[in-house]
Amino acid sequence: MTQQRTFLRRLGHWVCVAPATLLCGDSLVNEDKTPLASLREDASRDGLCYLQLVRVVSDDLYLARVAPSPDELSADALTAFLTEEQLRFAFPWDCRLHGKSPSRILTLLCGHAARLLPARQTLPPPAQEALPTETEIEEEELVTLGHVVVSQACLASHFGQQGAAKTGNTNDARVHVQQSLLLAVLHTLTSPMRHASEAHKTLLEARCTLIDKVRQWQKQTRQRVVNAVPFFDAQTHHLSWQLSLVIPQFLVGSSLPVSSSL
């Protein structure tokens, strides 16, 4: 079966419309504890957001500008990391959608995503090319990177994007869990960028690039790199998760010191 073309090949740098639910809805606070709007609140309207590709981060991760209207993409856009899976719901903003109601557009976007899904399925690899099990992989020395705190809602949304492992293979399920946790870490690091200073934004981008390298390495080795511990957040009165990360020694650079918190 032919694999579906990537978002970059399908739509490239066209201005696109997508459901607002692609954006993280977690509320934020600044340094003096003043509440801030979530990325979804800032960059969407009537259940829709508009986006334009900035660059490709990896084979299935993109950095995009996002805004509540096409006109605001050039001047007041925010930035977000979006996966290939999420971008199935994006569609070019052109005359085919102009004049339609937001609810009608959302219906069309969901139908568009559903039509793309079957084309993304691939046949399982031959038995002789099966990926090695965890016991067959020589484990790399891992070092502590730090931790981030994410909400239950944010974590749940990323598990939905990854798709449940249905093969019955325990190793596949473990990879699914680890990849979902790493996506939650990426979005948590991305959210503060729009309010950060240039120096802090540069640091956050470097950390996001590092986490994406860890994602690619984890897919190949299947080693555990994230440990998730639930706790009740007394400030928000919601269940939250502390995600602690360890990464292979060879990925640690002098420009990104190890710390207790990312």
C-alpha positions in Angstrom: 0.0 0.0 0.0 1.4 3.4 -0.9 2.1 5.6 2.1 0.4 9.0 2.3 2.5 12.0 1.4 3.7 14.1 4.2 2.1 17.5 5.1 5.1 19.3 3.6 4.6 17.5 0.2 0.8 17.9 0.4 0.4 21.5 1.4 3.9 23.0 1.9 3.8 26.6 3.0 0.2 27.4 2.2 -1.9 29.1 4.8 -4.1 26.4 6.3 -7.1 26.2 8.6 -7.4 23.6 11.3 -9.4 22.7 14.4 -8.4 24.7 17.5 -8.1 21.5 19.4 -4.7 21.0 17.8 -3.3 23.7 20.1 -2.5 23.2 23.7 -5.4 24.4 25.9 -3.5 24.5 29.2 -3.6 27.8 31.1 -0.3 29.4 32.0 0.9 31.8 34.7 3.8 34.3 34.4 6.6 34.8 36.9 4.4 36.9 39.2 1.6 34.3 39.1 -0.6 36.4 36.9 -2.9 34.1 34.8 -2.2 34.0 31.1 -4.3 32.7 28.2 -3.5 29.3 26.8 -2.1 29.0 23.3 -5.5 27.7 22.1 -7.3 30.8 23.5 -4.7 33.2 22.0 -4.4 31.6 18.5 -8.0 30.4 17.7 -11.5 31.7 17.2 -14.8 29.9 16.8 -13.2 26.5 17.1 -10.7 27.2 14.3 -7.1 28.3 14.0 -4.9 29.2 11.0 -1.4 28.0 10.5 1.6 28.3 8.2 4.7 26.1 8.2 7.9 27.7 9.4 10.3 24.7 9.2 10.5 20.9 9.5 12.0 19.8 12.8 12.1 16.1 12.0 10.4 13.5 9.9 7.1 13.9 11.7 7.4 17.2 13.6 6.9 20.8 12.3 7.3 24.3 13.7 4.4 26.5 12.5 3.0 30.0 13.0 -0.5 29.9 14.4 -3.1 32.7 14.7 -6.9 33.2 15.1 -7.2 34.6 11.5 -5.2 34.4 8.3 -4.5 38.2 8.4 -2.8 37.8 11.8 -0.3 35.1 10.7 2.1 37.7 9.3 2.1 40.2 12.2 0.7 38.6 15.4 1.4 34.9 15.0 2.4 32.6 17.8 4.5 29.5 17.3 3.6 25.8 17.9 5.0 22.4 17.3 2.6 20.1 15.4 3.0 16.5 14.4 2.2 14.8 11.1 -0.7 13.1 12.8 -2.2 16.5 13.9 -1.7 18.1 10.5 -4.0 15.5 8.8 -6.8 17.9 10.0 -5.3 21.0 8.2 -6.6 22.1 4.9 -5.6 25.0 2.6 -7.5 28.2 3.3 -8.9 29.0 -0.2 -12.1 29.7 -2.0 -13.5 26.3 -1.3 -13.9 27.2 2.3 -14.6 31.0 2.1 -18.1 31.9 3.3 -18.7 28.6 5.1 -19.6 28.6 8.8 -17.0 27.5 11.4 -19.1 24.4 12.2 -19.3 23.4 8.6 -15.6 23.9 8.2 -14.9 21.7 11.2 -17.0 19.0 9.7 -15.1 19.2 6.4 -11.8 19.1 8.2 -12.7 15.9 10.1 -13.8 14.3 6.9 -10.6 15.3 5.2 -8.6 13.8 8.0 -10.6 10.5 7.9 -9.9 10.2 4.1 -6.2 10.6 4.7 -6.0 8.0 7.5 -6.4 4.8 5.5 -3.6 5.9 3.1 -1.2 6.2 6.0 -1.5 2.5 6.9 1.4 0.4 5.9 1.9 -3.4 5.7 3.9 -4.9 8.7 7.5 -5.6 8.0 8.7 -9.1 7.1 9.5 -11.3 10.1 13.2 -11.3 9.4 13.2 -7.5 9.5 11.3 -7.2 12.8 12.6 -4.7 15.3 14.8 -6.1 18.1 13.3 -6.5 21.5 14.5 -4.5 24.5 16.6 -7.5 25.7 18.4 -7.6 22.3 19.5 -3.9 22.5 22.6 -2.9 24.2 21.5 -0.1 26.6 23.1 3.3 26.3 24.3 5.1 29.4 21.6 7.6 30.4 22.0 10.8 32.3 19.3 12.9 34.1 18.1 15.9 32.1 15.4 17.4 34.4 11.6 17.4 34.7 8.5 19.2 33.5 5.0 19.4 35.0 2.0 18.8 32.7 -1.7 18.7 33.3 -3.8 15.6 33.0 -5.7 17.1 30.1 -2.5 17.9 28.1 -1.2 14.4 28.7 -4.4 12.8 27.7 -4.6 14.8 24.4 -1.1 13.6 23.4 -2.0 10.0 24.1 -4.9 10.4 21.7 -2.8 11.9 19.0 -0.3 9.0 19.0 -3.0 6.4 18.6 -3.4 3.3 20.7 -1.1 0.4 20.1 -3.3 -2.3 18.7 -0.8 -5.0 17.7 -0.8 -6.7 21.1 3.0 -6.3 21.2 4.2 -5.2 24.6 7.2 -3.4 23.2 5.0 -1.5 20.8 2.8 -0.4 23.6 5.8 0.8 25.6 7.1 2.8 22.7 3.6 4.4 22.3 3.6 5.5 25.9 7.1 6.9 25.8 6.5 8.8 22.6 3.3 10.3 23.9 5.0 11.5 27.1 7.8 13.1 25.0 5.2 14.9 22.9 3.6 16.3 26.1 7.1 17.5 27.2 7.6 19.2 23.8 4.3 21.1 23.9 4.9 22.1 27.6 8.3 23.6 26.5 6.7 25.4 23.5 3.9 27.1 25.3 6.0 29.8 27.1 7.8 30.9 23.9 5.4 33.6 23.0 6.0 35.5 26.3 9.7 34.7 26.6 12.7 37.0 26.0 14.9 36.3 23.0 17.5 34.6 25.1 15.0 32.4 26.9 13.3 31.6 23.6 16.6 30.4 22.1 17.1 28.2 25.1 13.6 26.7 24.8 14.1 26.0 21.1 17.4 24.3 21.9 15.7 22.1 24.5 12.8 21.3 22.1 15.4 20.2 19.4 17.1 18.0 22.0 13.8 16.4 23.0 13.0 15.7 19.4 16.4 13.9 19.0 15.6 11.9 22.1 12.2 10.9 20.4 14.0 9.6 17.3 16.5 7.7 19.4 13.8 6.2 21.6 11.9 5.0 18.6 15.0 3.0 17.5 16.2 1.7 20.8 12.9 1.5 22.7 14.6 2.4 26.0 12.6 4.1 28.7 13.5 7.8 28.9 10.5 9.3 30.7 9.2 8.5 34.1 5.7 9.9 34.9 4.6 10.5 38.5 1.0 11.8 39.2 0.3 14.4 41.9 -2.6 16.7 42.9 -1.8 20.3 42.1 -3.1 22.4 45.0 -3.0 25.6 43.0 -5.1 24.4 40.0 -7.0 21.8 42.0 -6.4 19.3 39.2 -4.4 16.1 38.7 -1.0 16.9 37.2 2.0 14.8 36.2 5.7 15.3 36.8 7.6 13.9 33.8 11.3 13.2 34.6 13.6 12.7 31.7 16.8 10.8 31.2 18.7 11.0 27.9 21.7 9.2 26.3 25.1 10.6 27.3 26.1 11.4 23.7 23.2 13.8 23.2 24.1 16.0 26.2 25.9 19.1 24.9 27.7 21.8 26.8 25.1 24.4 25.6 22.3 22.6 27.5 23.3 22.0 31.1 21.5 19.3 33.1 19.1 20.8 35.7 16.4 19.8 38.1 13.7 21.5 35.9 13.4 22.0 32.2 
